[in-house]
Amino acid sequence: MSFINWNSGTGTPRRQGISQSSSSPSSFPSPASDVFSASPQIRRQTPEEKVDEILALIQAKNLTIGSFQHFLYRRYEDNGQLVKRTPRHDSMLRAFLNGNSKPHVGRVLEDMWHNASETVFMQTDTTVPQGTFFNPTVPVDNLLHVRTAMTTWAVNLTAELMNNEGERMIDRRTGLHLRAQVKEGGKGSREEERVTWDEVSKFSMANLESTARYQAPITWNVLSSYVHKDDSPSRLPVAYQLRPKNLVCGLTQAVMNLTFLRSNRANRFQLCCGIWMFAVMASKTMFRVESRLGLTVADSTVRRALENMSGSQQQQFKQAHEVGSTTHYWVVSDNVQAYAKKRDHRMGRPSEMVHGMAATAIEMEGVAPNAFDLKDLLNRQAGKERKKLTVDLIMDDIDWAHLDHVSTFQFVQTLVNFVPCLQVYRPQLHEFTATKLCRVARPTGYRSKVHPLATNSSNEIKVQELKDAIIDFATQLGIDNDTINNKCWPFSGDGKTFQELHRIRKYSSAEPEDFDSFRWMIPMLEIWHTKWTDMSRIVRAHWGSLTDSSSLLYLAKLAECPTPPKLNKVDFYDGQHMINLALDARILNCWEQHFETTDLVKHFEQAANIPKFEELTAGALKLALAHATTRAHQNALNPEGLANGPGFPIGQPWPEKPAEDSLAQEPEPPIKSDTVPLPFPKEQSKGDTSLANGALFMRDAIWWREVCLAVAEGDTGRVLEMFKLWIFTFSGSGNPLYSSYLLEIYCNFKWEFSPALKEALLMYWLVNLSGLPGCFIELDLMQEHFNFWLEEMVQHKGKEFNDSFYRRVVSMNVHRFLLLKDEMEQAVLLKARTKNHSDPHLDNELNMLLKHLRREELNKFRAGRTEGFQAKDNFSDGLNTLEAGKLKGFIKRLLVYSDRLRAHGYGDGQNSIEEEDFEDDLPDDEELEINREEEDTTDSPCVRMVAVDGELYVAPYCKC
């Protein structure tokens, strides 16, 4: 065969390997003979002329374009032998294929396709179905039209490559394999493929998208081309850079579904979706249908996975008892109840209220090794240091300077939050909190680890059943006689549970073994129910009547706040709204009087009127001492004898017969009987009862808000400081139970808890489930949120709380279910929901109350003013009650357990109380109506309070 070497620039061919005799005119057509002319080339040939000469040569060699390209590209001979190419053939072909020569192969293919599109099919071409350009039933080399051949070949090649990508996608190394259950020693079992909550929480559409694009790029591009509408040449780059969120998630789901259909072992997407569907209580029909469609795994697989994860958690509990472990647990419990309605009534299958108990273990990491030393605790409890308890001791232990800082902060904070131009002082407020208020500092980004326990059907109202429940929870944690190892564990609950835990420990104290006697249990009082009880106390103490413009009822009526059905147990959301709104209005009115203005916002719009932060704090302390203290209340009632007068701004003289107020003409809404009668002021008083009522309310509300702020910021030291005050307020409000609960906590922290134990308990008395600052919540409030979901599941499934479905599948995973709902929305690139209704601005309500306070001059002294209601000072009354002998009875009851411990060799071993004094004489629940526990009929999760820059906000439960 001859070769032609085309000289660059002239187009003149140089013949090689062809003899002169073989180049006779008879061997070539006339047009080609000019190619071998020896005459010099006068002009450059065009590409078309060059192609025409080559085509002439191809034709002269009895070749076609197809046969020429076949011989040019073929790799093997017909006999299977490798084609032996000449050096020129090999080098030029390699340069073309590897892109070393231009134009590149892509341009050639594009040109071929465009020409094919314009070439009419032959009438006799039967290799392609009419109206299509793809025929997979005929071998590619038998297809006639190039368009059909190129399309079919490209599709077949793409299918082969996608098949290879499918094999890569189902490979274990892609990380798409998750097993609901791994059998020990089973064939093909891999522990790293066992499903865990850590793996489920890592579920991310972005990660799955990255896996699909890396392992199956052709599949991804083919599917992208199918769903994308842009037909421009830059379609793919646009889809990659500006891809819609729904497009990306849809493509990722499609690839994962196809992968799952290829191998049900590559099920990460489907298993995570199945667990999410279980968390949102999807019906079994949805599981059946969507598992058949490859969108999820079967319901039974999800249950096995959840059961397996519960078992893994129980194994983790046991590791806490290993030598050298610094992990400990705090258990909070609460009752759960739901009405299980039977749709098909039969004998023995009535609709009934299902009762049970649920608990959560809070993981305590890095505690001091000696923090939970049982022997040290029992020796301290047997030491009878409680005998030193006196009212004066508690009063001396209260940090009154700290209370001044608390009031100062709230006065400044309220003003700064209300006046826009003063919000530049937010950093100073934060610094004030850190330097003046903080008692327990938290590390940045602190996030709690909580582990719900399996539920049971015990009823906490019955002591024996509560005891069985505690043993069940302890057993789940691996606590028994063999694993106590001189350790103790805190168990906590609401007031009723706290009391019953003490009774269990007291009744079992004669048992010789530590586990059977419950000596290892540290009963702790939970904060949220205590805070709720005090909130109801404040509303009840200051409610009053519509005839008194200083009463909380009057202010609530102006602001159109709902009237509580019962003052003994006020709805938390409504109660906190009333208290905070009334407190803000009263504080702002005090600032108005301080700056002699009726519009604080306009007053501070002038730069000259903006004081320094130090001036604000000094003014706040002055206002707080004058308007929001016990002394302010007493000064308003008894101004006689004060050297400098009552200490309040003086208002207009009080008329002997004030005009009737329009609000008083309206009938008061019916409220169930209150156990605390409304006191009436003494006649012919020189004091100002309305002003005194306001001072008392501000004092109580500031104390309550301080607990709310301290909880949200995670400062349990501040909470404990306020509990000292609530010892007296509960005692004075007719609630001796909570007063005794707080006295017990006071004695624990004062004498019986070691410094290491105090530090550990204060650090873990609150939890933060999100790691965000200002998002700490109480343990019992967290349990209430978990219980709400569990109770929904009971009504959904109609099972008992001790059923294996709840114990092994549901209850131990409830916290993860709540988190997974949000995580799944984020995983599919949905914007996070606020989960609460838009909070209407309070300016209208606040301005209404401010207008009323100005008109009635409720923060000014008006001698002789009385409107028919006088609020009781629960703090002073409680102080008198405890001094009158109630505290001695409390101490006597508490020393019973100390003597039981002495009988077992703890302390000095000398008993001082006779056997008949062992009788449990704590006040019964029926002693007063306000102490009676009621069924919780709320149909929504309890609200929580968060702090942002020191300001309280109310929000329902989420992953924070």
C-alpha positions, 0 to 999 in steps of 0.5 A, a space after each residue: 500500500 502507498 502512503 501520501 505525506 502532505 507537505 505543510 503549506 503547499 498541499 503538494 503530496 510526496 509519494 512513498 512506496 509507489 513505483 513510477 510504473 504503477 502511476 500510469 494514467 490508466 490506474 487513476 481517474 482523471 481528477 486524481 492524476 493532477 495530484 501527482 503533477 510535478 509542476 509547482 503548486 501555485 495556490 493553497 488548496 482549500 479544505 474542501 479541495 483536499 478532502 475531495 482529492 483524498 476521497 478520490 484516492 479512497 475511491 481509486 483504491 476501491 474503498 468507501 468512506 465506511 470501509 476506510 474508517 473501518 480499516 483506520 480504526 479497527 483493532 482486530 483482524 477478522 481472524 482475531 489477530 491484532 492489526 499490525 499498523 504502520 508507524 505513521 498509521 499508529 502515531 497519527 491515530 493515537 494523536 487523534 484519539 488522545 487529543 494531540 491533534 485538532 480538531 478533537 474527536 468531539 468536534 468530529 462526532 458533532 459534525 457527524 451527528 449534524 450531517 446524520 440529522 440532515 440525511 434522509 433515510 432510505 425508503 428500503 431501510 428497515 433497520 429502524 422503527 418508523 418515527 424513532 432513531 433507536 433500535 436495540 434489537 438489531 446489532 449496531 453494525 447492521 444498522 443502516 442510517 448513521 443516526 440510528 447507529 450512533 444513537 443505538 451505539 451511544 445508548 448501549 455504551 451508556 448502559 454498559 457504563 451505568 451498569 458498571 457504576 451500579 456495581 460500584 454503588 452497591 459496593 460496601 466501600 461506598 458506605 451505603 450498607 446499613 444493617 438493622 441487625 447483625 448476628 454475632 458470627 453470622 456469615 457476612 456480618 460486619 459490625 461497622 454496618 450495624 445501624 446506630 443513631 450516630 449513623 442515622 444522624 449523619 444522614 444527609 442528602 448532600 453526602 448521598 449526592 456527593 457519593 452518587 456524583 463520584 461513584 456514578 457520574 454518568 448515571 447522575 448526568 443522564 438523570 439530570 438531563 432527563 429532569 432539566 428543561 434547559 436545552 442550551 449548550 451550557 445546560 450541565 454547568 448551569 445545573 451544577 452551579 445553580 441547581 434547584 434544591 428540589 432537583 438535587 434532592 429528587 435526583 439523589 433520591 432517584 439514584 438511591 432508589 435505583 441502587 436499592 433496587 439493584 441490591 437491598 443491602 445498599 439501604 442507607 437512604 431507605 432505612 433512614 427514611 423508614 425510621 423517619 416515617 416511624 418517627 412521624 407515625 406513618 401508617 402501616 399502609 404507607 410502609 407497605 406501599 413505599 417499601 414496594 416502591 423502593 422508597 423505604 424498607 419494610 416496617 418490620 425492618 425499621 422495628 428491628 433496627 430500633 430494637 437493636 439500637 435500644 439494645 446497644 444503648 443498654 450495653 452502653 449503660 453497663 459500660 458506666 460500671 466498668 473500672 475507670 469510667 468517669 460516666 455517671 447518670 442522673 434519672 428524671 421520671 414522670 408519669 405518662 397517661 393516655 386514653 386508649 379508646 377501643 373502636 370495637 368494644 368487646 368483653 374485657 376490652 373496654 376503653 380505658 386510661 392507660 397509666 405508666 412511668 417514663 424516665 430519661 437518663 442524663 449522661 454526666 461526663 467528667 465528674 470527680 471520682 469521689 463525687 458520688 461516694 455513697 459512704 461519704 453521703 450516708 455519713 453526712 446524712 447520719 450526722 444530724 447537721 439538720 438540727 442546726 437549721 433555723 429561720 435566722 440561719 436561712 435568712 443569713 444564708 440569703 445573698 441580699 446583695 445578689 438580690 439587689 443585682 437581680 433587681 438592678 439587672 431586670 430594671 435595666 434590661 426592661 428599659 433597654 429592650 423597650 427603647 431602641 436607641 438603648 439597645 447598644 447597651 446589650 453587651 454591657 448587660 451581658 457583662 453585668 450578668 457574667 460579673 454580677 449574677 453568674 454562679 455556675 458558668 457553663 462551657 461554650 457550646 455545652 450540649 447535654 447527652 440524654 438517653 430515654 429509658 424503657 417505659 413501664 406501667 407503674 402508677 406513681 401515685 401508688 408507692 409500691 408501684 413507684 418503687 417497682 418503677 425505680 427498680 426497673 429504671 435502675 436495672 436498665 442502668 445496670 444498678 444492682 447489689 453487685 454494681 453499686 460499688 459504693 456509688 449513689 445516683 440522683 433520681 428526680 421528679 416533680 413535687 409528688 415524685 420527690 415526696 414519694 422517693 423520700 417515702 420509699 427510701 424511708 420505708 426501705 431503710 431497715 433493709 440491710 443491703 444498700 440496693 434494697 434499702 434505696 440508700 444509693 438513691 439521691 432524691 432531687 426536686 425538679 425545677 420546672 414544676 416548682 417554677 410553675 407552682 410559684 407562678 400560680 402562687 403569684 397569680 393567686 396572691 395578686 389576682 384581687 378583684 375588678 374593683 381594685 385598679 392595682 390588682 392583677 385581675 384588673 391589669 389582665 382585663 385591660 390587656 385582654 388576658 384570659 381568665 384562669 379557670 382555677 387559680 390553684 393551677 394556672 396555665 403556664 403560658 397564660 400565667 407567664 404572659 400576665 406576670 411578665 407583661 404586668 411587670 414590664 409595664 410597672 418597671 417602665 412606669 417607674 422609669 417614666 417617673 424617674 426621667 419625668 416623661 410619658 414617652 421613653 422612646 422619644 425621650 432617649 431619641 435625643 442624644 443628650 438624654 442618653 445616660 451612661 450605662 453606669 448611670 442606668 444601673 445606679 438609677 435601676 438600683 434606686 428604683 428597685 429598692 424604692 418600688 420592688 422590695 419588702 421594705 417598699 411594701 411596708 413603707 407604702 403601708 406604714 409611712 408614719 415615722 419615716 424620716 424622709 417620707 415614704 420614699 415614693 413620688 407623691 401623687 394627687 391626693 386620694 379622694 375619700 370616695 373615688 369614682 366608680 370605674 367602668 371595669 368594676 361594673 362588669 361581672 367578674 368571670 367565674 373562678 373556682 373557689 380559691 383556698 386563700 381568702 382575699 384580705 381587705 385593708 384596714 380602714 382609715 389607713 394613712 398608707 397606700 394599699 394600691 402602691 403596696 400591692 404593686 411593690 409586692 407584685 414587682 418583688 415576687 415577679 422579679 424573683 420568679 423571672 430571675 429563676 426563668 432567666 437563670 434556667 434559660 442561661 443554665 445557671 443553677 446556682 442562681 436558681 438555688 439562691 432563689 429557692 431559699 426565698 421560695 422556702 418562705 413564700 410557699 410556707 406563707 401561701 399555704 403550700 407547706 409541701 413545696 416549702 418542705 421540699 425546698 427545705 430538704 434541698 436546702 439541707 442537702 446542699 448546706 450539709 449533706 452533699 460534698 463539694 464534688 457532689 454539689 458541683 456535679 448536681 449543679 452542672 447537670 440539674 439542667 439540660 441543653 439539647 441544642 448546644 445553643 446559648 440561652 436554650 437550657 431547660 429543666 429536666 422535668 420539662 424535657 421529660 414532659 416533651 418526651 411524654 407528650 410524644 409517648 402518649 400520642 403513640 399510645 393513642 395511635 397504637 392502643 398498647 400498654 406502656 409496659 408492652 415490648 413494643 414501647 419498651 424495646 422499640 419506642 420509648 428508648 428512642 423517643 428523643 432521637 425521634 424528636 430530633 430526626 423530624 427536624 434533621 430530616 427537613 434540614 437533610 432535604 434542604 428545607 428551611 427550618 420551621 419556627 414551630 410557633 405562631 407568630 408572636 404579636 408585638 406587645 406594644 398595644 398591651 404594654 401601652 394600654 397598661 402604661 396609660 392605666 398606671 399613669 392615670 391611676 398613679 399606681 407607682 406614686 404614693 397617695 395617702 389613704 388610697 385603698 380600693 378593696 384588696 390588699 395582697 398578702 406578703 407570702 414571704 413575711 407570712 412564711 417567715 412568721 409561720 416557720 418561726 412559730 414552730 413549723 420548722 421544728 416539726 420539719 426538722 423532727 421528721 427529717 431526723 428520722 432517716 438519720 437515725 435509721 442510718 445510724 442504726 446501720 453504722 453510719 455516723 456515730 451510731 447513736 440514735 436519739 429518736 424513739 421508734 414511735 417517732 418513725 411515723 411518717 407525718 408529712 402533710 397529706 395532699 388533702 391538707 389544703 386544696 392547692 396541694 392536691 395533685 390533678 390530672 394534667 389535661 393539657 393536649 400540647 407540649 408544655 412551653 419552654 422559655 429561652 434567653 436571647 441577650 438576657 431577654 426571655 422568649 417563650 417557645 414550644 419544644 424543638 431539638 434545643 
